[in-house]
């Protein structure tokens, strides 16, 4: 049960990190993400 919650949580954080990185690159800010 806990492992499933942690897996979903990490997957969501990972997707957010990738999205933030793409936004940072598009805005020309390599420090973001």
C-alpha positions in Angstrom: 0.0 0.0 0.0 2.7 2.5 1.0 4.9 1.5 -1.9 2.1 2.2 -4.3 1.5 5.6 -2.8 5.2 6.4 -2.9 5.4 5.2 -6.5 2.6 7.4 -7.6 4.1 10.3 -5.7 7.5 9.9 -7.2 6.0 9.6 -10.7 4.1 12.8 -10.2 7.1 14.6 -8.9 9.2 13.3 -11.8 6.7 14.5 -14.3 6.6 17.9 -12.6 10.4 18.1 -12.7 10.6 17.4 -16.4 7.9 20.0 -17.1 9.7 22.6 -15.0 13.0 21.8 -16.8 11.3 22.3 -20.2 9.8 25.6 -19.1 13.1 26.7 -17.7 14.9 25.9 -21.0 12.1 27.7 -23.0 12.5 30.8 -20.8 16.3 30.6 -21.1 16.7 30.0 -17.4 19.0 26.9 -16.9 18.8 27.3 -13.1 15.1 26.4 -12.9 14.1 22.8 -12.6 
